Structures are given as C-alpha cells and as structure tokens.
Amino acid sequence: MAAETITVYVDGKPVSVSPHDSAAAAALHAGVGYTRTSPASGEKRAPYCMMGVCFECLLVIDGVPSCQACMVRVRPGMRIERQLGVQELS
C-alpha cells in the first residue's frame, strides 16, 4: 500500500510530503538548501534542532512571517516560503 501524500508549495514549487511532516521538513525535502537569511548578517540558515528550541526554522507560511516551521504540521495547499532578511510581525 502506498503511503498517503499531500501537496504543499515551497517557494512556489509543488512538493509531495507526508501529511504528518512539519513545514520545516517539507522545505528540507524540497531541497531549497537554506530556509532563511539572518536579519543581522544575511548569512544563510536552515532548520537545526527540529523540536522548537533553536528558532533557525523561521519561514513564511501562508503569508505569515516568522513562523516556527518545525512546530507547524503541513496541510494540503500550504504555501511555504523562505524568509529572507528582516520581517515585519503581523
């Protein structure tokens, strides 16, 4: 039996993932290389701990910036975008 998958969009690219994955895992699965840049130095960053401690996984999810993506479960059609530079909190 094939495993169930859903489609999310990472930087506009459709990606098939498990419905149990986090948004951070989906971004890593998409192969983007890095998921955000540091607001201070511009250094490329990526998810590290995957358990909500390090805050390296901040992404824009469905238009909302600074989401702690390792703590957000994917849902069909979710839009996940890299967070580049300083973001305004909504």
C-alpha positions as CSV (number, residue, x, y, z in Angstrom):
1,M,0.0,0.0,0.0
2,A,1.4,3.4,-1.0
3,A,1.9,6.0,1.7
4,E,-0.5,8.9,1.7
5,T,0.9,12.2,0.5
6,I,-0.3,15.8,0.2
7,T,1.0,18.6,-2.0
8,V,2.4,21.8,-0.5
9,Y,4.2,24.6,-2.3
10,V,7.8,25.6,-1.3
11,D,8.9,28.8,-2.9
12,G,6.1,28.2,-5.4
13,K,7.3,24.6,-6.3
14,P,4.8,21.8,-5.7
15,V,6.2,19.2,-3.3
16,S,4.6,15.9,-2.2
17,V,5.1,15.2,1.5
18,S,3.6,13.1,4.3
19,P,0.6,14.8,6.0
20,H,2.5,14.1,9.2
21,D,5.5,16.3,8.2
22,S,6.3,19.7,9.6
23,A,6.6,22.7,7.3
24,A,10.4,22.8,8.1
25,A,10.7,19.1,7.0
26,A,8.8,19.9,3.8
27,A,11.2,22.8,3.0
28,L,14.2,20.5,3.6
29,H,12.6,17.8,1.4
30,A,12.2,20.3,-1.4
31,G,15.9,20.8,-1.4
32,V,16.0,24.6,-1.0
33,G,19.4,24.4,0.7
34,Y,18.6,27.2,3.2
35,T,15.3,28.4,4.6
36,R,16.1,31.9,5.8
37,T,18.8,34.5,6.0
38,S,19.9,36.2,9.2
39,P,18.5,39.7,9.5
40,A,21.8,40.9,11.1
41,S,24.4,39.4,8.7
42,G,22.5,38.0,5.8
43,E,24.0,34.6,6.5
44,K,22.1,31.6,5.1
45,R,20.4,29.5,7.8
46,A,18.4,26.2,7.9
47,P,16.4,24.2,10.5
48,Y,18.7,22.7,13.1
49,C,17.0,21.1,16.1
50,M,13.6,20.3,14.6
51,M,12.0,20.5,18.0
52,G,11.2,24.1,18.6
53,V,14.3,25.2,20.6
54,C,16.7,26.9,18.2
55,F,14.4,29.1,16.0
56,E,16.5,28.5,12.9
57,C,13.4,27.3,11.1
58,L,11.6,30.6,10.8
59,L,9.7,30.6,7.5
60,V,6.8,32.5,5.9
61,I,3.8,30.1,6.0
62,D,0.6,31.1,4.1
63,G,1.8,34.7,4.1
64,V,2.5,34.9,7.8
65,P,6.2,35.7,8.5
66,S,8.4,34.3,11.3
67,C,6.5,31.0,11.8
68,Q,8.4,28.4,13.7
69,A,8.1,25.9,10.9
70,C,9.3,22.8,12.8
71,M,6.2,23.2,15.0
72,V,3.7,23.6,12.2
73,R,2.2,20.5,10.5
74,V,1.7,20.7,6.8
75,R,-1.8,20.9,5.3
76,P,-2.8,20.5,1.6
77,G,-2.0,23.6,-0.5
78,M,0.1,25.2,2.2
79,R,2.4,27.9,0.9
80,I,5.9,27.8,2.4
81,E,8.4,30.5,1.5
82,R,12.0,31.2,2.6
83,Q,12.3,34.1,5.0
84,L,14.9,36.5,3.6
85,G,16.1,39.3,5.9
86,V,14.1,41.3,8.4
87,Q,10.4,40.5,8.5
88,E,7.5,42.5,10.0
89,L,5.5,40.6,12.5
90,S,1.7,40.7,11.8
